[in-house]
Amino acid sequence: MKLFTKKDVQSVYNRCLSLVRRKPAEFFIFKKLKICGWCLYDEDVVVIDHRKDMLRTAYHELIHYLYPDWSESQVIYAESRIVNGVTILDNARFLKMLSVKTYESALIKERRARRKKKKYKNEARNNGRDR
């Protein structure tokens, strides 16, 4: 396995940050999992357990997304090098962007649930009138 230079670390970090910025909130799904997260290439989605270490998990899954041909050990190595190799400000910037996506994703999920509940209420009300 090739060792990561500081330039490599910064490059992968920048690609992860760029991905968080440009992807819509729907790209990120936050829910309770038995594992920390996973990357679904076919569905263009990254799933993260919001109760666990979001910083490491987000880097890990985004690296899987950006470098699908890398082995699990390469991804773990890159994740570790990024978390420990960038500045606290870089990690804070990444977490801030991720937090915005977390909020937007949760808001979208909540709105869908409310619409669905309202739709069922309306259908039930209309079915009662038909009798």
SEBADREN-496084 format. One record per residue (C-alpha): residue number from 0; residue in one letter; x, y, z. Coordinates in steps of 0.05 Angstrom, whole numbers, plus 32768, in hexadecimal, padded with zeros to 4 digits. Layout:
# SEBADREN-496084
{atom NUM, 'A', {X, Y, Z}} ...
END
This chain:
# SEBADREN-496084
{atom 0, 'M', {8000, 8000, 8000}} {atom 1, 'K', {801A, 8045, 7FED}} {atom 2, 'L', {8027, 8075, 8026}} {atom 3, 'F', {7FFE, 80B5, 8027}} {atom 4, 'T', {8026, 80F5, 8022}} {atom 5, 'K', {800A, 8136, 803F}} {atom 6, 'K', {7FF8, 8149, 7FF8}} {atom 7, 'D', {7FD0, 8108, 7FF0}} {atom 8, 'V', {7FAC, 8115, 8032}} {atom 9, 'Q', {7F99, 815B, 801E}} {atom 10, 'S', {7F83, 8144, 7FD9}} {atom 11, 'V', {7F54, 810E, 7FF4}} {atom 12, 'Y', {7F3B, 813E, 8029}} {atom 13, 'N', {7F2B, 8173, 7FF4}} {atom 14, 'R', {7F06, 813F, 7FCA}} {atom 15, 'C', {7EDD, 8129, 8006}} {atom 16, 'L', {7ECC, 8171, 8019}} {atom 17, 'S', {7EB9, 8180, 7FD1}} {atom 18, 'L', {7E8C, 8144, 7FCE}} {atom 19, 'V', {7E68, 8159, 800E}} {atom 20, 'R', {7E5E, 819F, 7FF2}} {atom 21, 'R', {7E44, 818B, 7FAD}} {atom 22, 'K', {7E18, 814F, 7FBD}} {atom 23, 'P', {7DD0, 815C, 7FD2}} {atom 24, 'A', {7DB8, 814C, 8018}} {atom 25, 'E', {7D96, 810E, 7FFD}} {atom 26, 'F', {7DDB, 80F1, 7FED}} {atom 27, 'F', {7DE4, 80E8, 8038}} {atom 28, 'I', {7DB6, 80BB, 8060}} {atom 29, 'F', {7DBE, 80BE, 80AB}} {atom 30, 'K', {7D9E, 8085, 80D2}} {atom 31, 'K', {7DAC, 8053, 8109}} {atom 32, 'L', {7DD6, 8019, 80F0}} {atom 33, 'K', {7DFA, 7FDE, 810F}} {atom 34, 'I', {7E38, 7FF5, 80E9}} {atom 35, 'C', {7E53, 803C, 80E3}} {atom 36, 'G', {7E3F, 8046, 809A}} {atom 37, 'W', {7E42, 802E, 8053}} {atom 38, 'C', {7E47, 8048, 800C}} {atom 39, 'L', {7E12, 8034, 7FD9}} {atom 40, 'Y', {7E31, 8044, 7F95}} {atom 41, 'D', {7DF6, 802C, 7F6C}} {atom 42, 'E', {7DC6, 8059, 7F92}} {atom 43, 'D', {7DF7, 8094, 7F97}} {atom 44, 'V', {7DEE, 8095, 7FE2}} {atom 45, 'V', {7E1A, 8095, 8020}} {atom 46, 'V', {7DF9, 807A, 8060}} {atom 47, 'I', {7E15, 8090, 80A3}} {atom 48, 'D', {7E01, 807E, 80EA}} {atom 49, 'H', {7DFC, 80C3, 810A}} {atom 50, 'R', {7E07, 80A6, 8150}} {atom 51, 'K', {7E4E, 808F, 8141}} {atom 52, 'D', {7E8E, 80B4, 812E}} {atom 53, 'M', {7E73, 80DE, 80F4}} {atom 54, 'L', {7EB6, 80FC, 80E2}} {atom 55, 'R', {7EDA, 80BA, 80D6}} {atom 56, 'T', {7E9D, 8098, 80BA}} {atom 57, 'A', {7E8F, 80CF, 8088}} {atom 58, 'Y', {7ED7, 80D2, 8070}} {atom 59, 'H', {7ED8, 8086, 806B}} {atom 60, 'E', {7E98, 8080, 8042}} {atom 61, 'L', {7EA9, 80BB, 8016}} {atom 62, 'I', {7EED, 809C, 8007}} {atom 63, 'H', {7EC9, 805C, 7FF3}} {atom 64, 'Y', {7E9D, 8086, 7FC6}} {atom 65, 'L', {7ED7, 80AC, 7FA7}} {atom 66, 'Y', {7F06, 8071, 7FA0}} {atom 67, 'P', {7EDB, 8032, 7F96}} {atom 68, 'D', {7F17, 8009, 7F80}} {atom 69, 'W', {7F3C, 8012, 7FC2}} {atom 70, 'S', {7F3D, 7FD9, 7FF3}} {atom 71, 'E', {7F1F, 7FE0, 8039}} {atom 72, 'S', {7F64, 7FE4, 8058}} {atom 73, 'Q', {7F77, 801D, 8028}} {atom 74, 'V', {7F38, 8042, 8039}} {atom 75, 'I', {7F44, 8039, 8084}} {atom 76, 'Y', {7F8C, 8051, 807C}} {atom 77, 'A', {7F76, 808F, 8053}} {atom 78, 'E', {7F3E, 809F, 8085}} {atom 79, 'S', {7F6F, 809C, 80BF}} {atom 80, 'R', {7FA3, 80C7, 809B}} {atom 81, 'I', {7F6F, 80FC, 808A}} {atom 82, 'V', {7F50, 80FF, 80D0}} {atom 83, 'N', {7F95, 8105, 80EF}} {atom 84, 'G', {7FB9, 812A, 80B7}} {atom 85, 'V', {7F8E, 8166, 80A9}} {atom 86, 'T', {7F86, 81A2, 80D8}} {atom 87, 'I', {7F50, 81A8, 810C}} {atom 88, 'L', {7F34, 81E1, 80E2}} {atom 89, 'D', {7F30, 81B2, 80A5}} {atom 90, 'N', {7F0B, 817D, 80CE}} {atom 91, 'A', {7EDD, 81B3, 80EB}} {atom 92, 'R', {7ECE, 81CD, 80A5}} {atom 93, 'F', {7EBE, 8186, 808E}} {atom 94, 'L', {7E91, 8179, 80CB}} {atom 95, 'K', {7E6E, 81BC, 80C0}} {atom 96, 'M', {7E5D, 81AA, 8078}} {atom 97, 'L', {7E48, 8164, 808D}} {atom 98, 'S', {7E1D, 8181, 80C5}} {atom 99, 'V', {7DF8, 81AC, 8093}} {atom 100, 'K', {7DEB, 816E, 8068}} {atom 101, 'T', {7DD5, 8148, 80A7}} {atom 102, 'Y', {7DA3, 817F, 80B8}} {atom 103, 'E', {7D88, 8184, 8071}} {atom 104, 'S', {7D82, 8138, 806B}} {atom 105, 'A', {7D5D, 8133, 80AD}} {atom 106, 'L', {7D2F, 816D, 8099}} {atom 107, 'I', {7D1E, 814C, 8057}} {atom 108, 'K', {7D0F, 810A, 807A}} {atom 109, 'E', {7CE2, 812D, 80AD}} {atom 110, 'R', {7CBC, 8153, 8076}} {atom 111, 'R', {7CB0, 8113, 804F}} {atom 112, 'A', {7C96, 80F0, 808E}} {atom 113, 'R', {7C66, 812A, 809B}} {atom 114, 'R', {7C4D, 812A, 8053}} {atom 115, 'K', {7C42, 80DF, 8056}} {atom 116, 'K', {7C1C, 80E5, 8098}} {atom 117, 'K', {7BF2, 811E, 807C}} {atom 118, 'K', {7BE3, 80F6, 803D}} {atom 119, 'Y', {7BCB, 80BA, 8065}} {atom 120, 'K', {7B9F, 80E6, 8090}} {atom 121, 'N', {7B80, 8105, 8052}} {atom 122, 'E', {7B75, 80C0, 8032}} {atom 123, 'A', {7B55, 80A6, 8072}} {atom 124, 'R', {7B28, 80E3, 8076}} {atom 125, 'N', {7B14, 80DC, 802C}} {atom 126, 'N', {7B07, 8091, 8034}} {atom 127, 'G', {7AD9, 80A0, 806F}} {atom 128, 'R', {7AB0, 80D1, 8044}} {atom 129, 'D', {7AA6, 809E, 800C}} {atom 130, 'R', {7A7D, 8071, 8038}} 
END
